[in-house]
Amino acid sequence: LKIKKTLIKSFIKGAKVNNDFKDRDTFFYIKIKKNSTKIFYFENNSLKSEQNFEFGSNIILKDISKITSLKIENIKNILDKITLTKKTAEDDLVEKEFFKGYDYVKIKKKLIYKIALARIQELSELIFFKNVNLKYYNENSKNIYLEVDQNLQYNCFKEIYKNTFSKNGSFDLHILEDLPNESLLKVANELVHFGWKKEAIPFTQSKKSVIARFFDTIFG
C-alpha cells in the first residue's frame, strides 16, 4: 500500500466548508466537544493555524450542577426537554415532570440560562476573542464556522452560542451540524485525486501502521 499524502482532519473539514460556501476562503472553524475544543484558521484556502484545548461544553453542566446542587444526569434530562433564551421569564420554574427519579427542587430556568451564558462567554473568550495566538488573524477575517457536538444539549443553548460567538452580529457566524464521516471521506477522496486550490497540506509523523494512520486521520 503506497501512501501519496496524509491529510489531517482539520484540513479536510476546511475543504468541506470551502466547498459548501464557495465565496469563503478565509475563516475560523471551531469544534466544541464534551471535554475538548479545537479551533483552526484558514487563510486563502490554506491552513494557517490550529489549536487544541483540554476543555469543552462539559464545564457548563458541571457549573450548573455546582450552583443548583442537581446531579449531572438530572441536568441532562432537563436540558434535553427545554429551550432557554434571554426572554425566559425570571420566575419560570423547571417543571416537576423533568425530575423523574430525583427529588424535586425549585430551580428557575433563568438561573440555568445565566449560568450557561457565563460559561459559554468564558469559552468564547478563551478559545477565540481573547486568544493571543489568534490576535493577528482576527484582523483578517470575521467569518466563523461553529460546530457543537449534537449530543451536548446544543439546542437548549442555541441562542446563547449564536449571540456569543457572533458578538451579537459583529462576526459572521455559521452554525454547522455534525459533519458525517461519509461526507468527509468524499472530500478526502477528492483532495487525494484532484488536489485543492492551495496545496498547503500539513504532513504528520507517526510510528503507527499505515492503516492505523489512515483511520486516525479520517475518524480521529
C-alpha positions in Angstrom: 0.0 0.0 0.0 1.6 3.3 -1.1 0.5 6.5 0.6 0.7 9.6 -1.6 -0.2 12.1 1.1 -1.6 12.3 4.6 -4.5 14.7 5.2 -5.3 15.8 8.7 -9.0 16.0 9.7 -9.0 19.8 10.2 -7.7 20.3 6.7 -10.5 18.1 5.3 -13.1 20.0 7.3 -11.8 23.3 6.0 -12.0 22.0 2.5 -15.6 20.9 3.2 -16.5 24.4 4.3 -14.9 25.9 1.3 -16.9 23.5 -1.0 -20.2 24.4 0.7 -19.5 28.1 0.9 -17.8 29.0 -2.4 -17.1 32.6 -1.5 -15.3 31.8 1.8 -11.6 31.1 1.6 -10.6 32.8 4.9 -12.3 31.7 8.1 -12.2 30.2 11.6 -13.6 26.8 12.3 -14.4 25.9 15.9 -15.4 22.4 17.1 -16.7 22.1 20.7 -16.9 18.6 22.1 -17.6 17.3 25.6 -14.1 17.5 27.1 -12.1 19.2 24.3 -12.3 22.1 21.8 -10.4 22.8 18.6 -10.0 25.9 16.6 -8.3 26.3 13.3 -7.8 29.1 10.9 -7.8 29.1 7.1 -6.5 31.9 5.0 -6.8 31.9 1.2 -7.7 28.2 1.4 -4.5 27.4 3.3 -4.5 26.0 6.9 -2.5 28.6 8.8 -3.2 27.8 12.5 -4.6 25.0 14.7 -5.0 25.0 18.5 -6.5 22.4 20.9 -8.0 23.0 24.3 -8.5 20.3 27.0 -12.0 21.6 28.0 -15.3 21.6 26.3 -19.0 22.0 26.9 -19.0 19.7 30.0 -17.9 22.7 32.1 -21.4 24.1 31.5 -23.0 21.1 33.1 -20.6 21.0 36.0 -21.2 24.6 36.8 -25.0 24.2 36.7 -24.6 21.1 39.0 -22.4 23.0 41.4 -24.7 26.0 41.7 -28.1 24.2 41.7 -26.9 21.0 43.6 -28.6 18.9 40.9 -26.9 15.7 39.6 -25.4 15.8 36.2 -27.8 13.2 34.8 -30.8 15.1 36.1 -29.5 18.3 34.4 -29.0 16.4 31.1 -32.6 15.2 31.3 -33.9 18.8 32.0 -31.8 20.3 29.2 -32.9 17.7 26.7 -36.5 18.9 27.1 -36.4 22.7 27.5 -35.2 25.7 25.5 -33.6 28.7 27.2 -33.5 32.2 25.8 -33.0 35.7 27.1 -36.7 36.1 27.0 -37.2 33.2 29.5 -39.3 34.6 32.4 -37.5 35.4 35.7 -40.0 33.4 37.8 -40.4 30.4 35.4 -39.5 27.2 37.2 -38.3 23.9 35.8 -41.3 21.6 35.7 -41.7 18.7 38.2 -42.1 16.2 35.3 -38.4 16.6 34.5 -37.3 15.3 37.9 -38.4 11.7 37.5 -36.3 9.5 39.7 -34.9 12.6 41.5 -36.2 14.8 44.4 -37.9 17.9 43.1 -36.1 21.1 43.6 -37.4 24.5 42.7 -35.0 25.8 40.1 -35.6 28.9 38.0 -35.0 28.4 34.3 -33.5 31.8 34.1 -30.8 30.8 36.6 -29.8 27.9 34.4 -29.7 30.3 31.4 -27.5 32.8 33.3 -25.0 30.1 34.3 -24.8 28.7 30.8 -24.4 32.2 29.4 -21.5 33.0 31.7 -19.7 29.7 30.9 -20.2 30.0 27.1 -19.0 33.5 27.1 -15.9 32.3 29.0 -15.4 29.6 26.5 -15.6 32.0 23.6 -13.0 34.3 25.2 -10.5 31.6 26.0 -10.9 29.9 22.6 -11.2 32.9 20.3 -11.8 36.5 21.4 -9.0 36.8 23.9 -6.7 34.2 22.5 -3.4 36.0 21.9 -2.4 33.3 19.4 -5.2 34.5 17.1 -4.9 38.2 17.6 -3.3 38.8 14.2 -5.7 36.5 12.4 -8.7 38.2 14.0 -7.9 41.3 12.0 -8.1 39.3 8.7 -11.4 37.6 9.0 -14.8 37.9 10.6 -16.1 34.5 9.4 -16.6 31.8 12.0 -17.9 28.3 11.5 -19.1 26.7 14.7 -19.7 23.0 15.2 -21.1 21.8 18.6 -21.5 18.1 19.3 -25.2 17.5 18.9 -25.3 15.2 21.9 -24.4 18.1 24.3 -27.7 19.9 24.7 -26.8 22.3 21.9 -30.5 23.0 21.0 -31.1 24.2 24.6 -28.3 26.7 24.3 -28.6 27.6 20.6 -29.4 31.2 21.1 -26.5 31.7 23.6 -24.0 30.1 21.3 -25.2 32.2 18.4 -25.2 35.5 20.1 -21.9 34.9 22.0 -19.7 33.7 19.1 -21.1 36.3 16.7 -20.6 39.0 19.2 -24.2 39.9 18.7 -23.7 40.2 14.9 -20.2 41.6 14.8 -18.9 38.4 13.3 -20.4 36.4 10.5 -21.3 33.1 12.3 -22.4 29.9 10.6 -23.5 27.1 12.9 -22.8 23.7 11.4 -24.5 20.4 12.0 -22.2 17.4 12.9 -20.3 16.5 9.7 -20.9 12.8 8.9 -17.8 10.8 8.2 -19.2 9.9 4.8 -19.1 13.5 3.6 -15.5 13.9 5.0 -14.4 10.7 3.2 -15.8 12.1 0.0 -13.9 15.4 0.4 -10.7 13.5 1.3 -11.0 11.3 -1.8 -11.4 14.4 -4.0 -8.4 16.0 -2.4 -6.2 13.0 -2.9 -7.2 12.5 -6.6 -7.7 16.1 -7.7 -5.9 18.3 -5.2 -7.1 21.6 -3.9 -6.7 25.3 -4.7 -3.8 25.5 -2.3 -1.6 22.6 -1.6 -0.6 23.7 1.9 -1.4 20.4 3.4 0.5 19.6 6.6 2.1 16.2 6.8 2.1 14.2 10.0 4.8 12.0 11.5 3.7 8.8 13.3 5.0 5.4 14.3 1.6 3.8 13.7 1.0 1.4 10.8 -0.2 2.8 7.5 -3.8 1.5 8.1 -3.9 2.9 11.6 -2.7 6.3 10.4 -5.3 6.4 7.7 -8.2 5.7 10.1 -6.8 8.1 12.7 -6.7 10.8 10.1 -10.3 10.4 8.9 -12.0 9.4 12.2 -9.6 10.5 14.9 
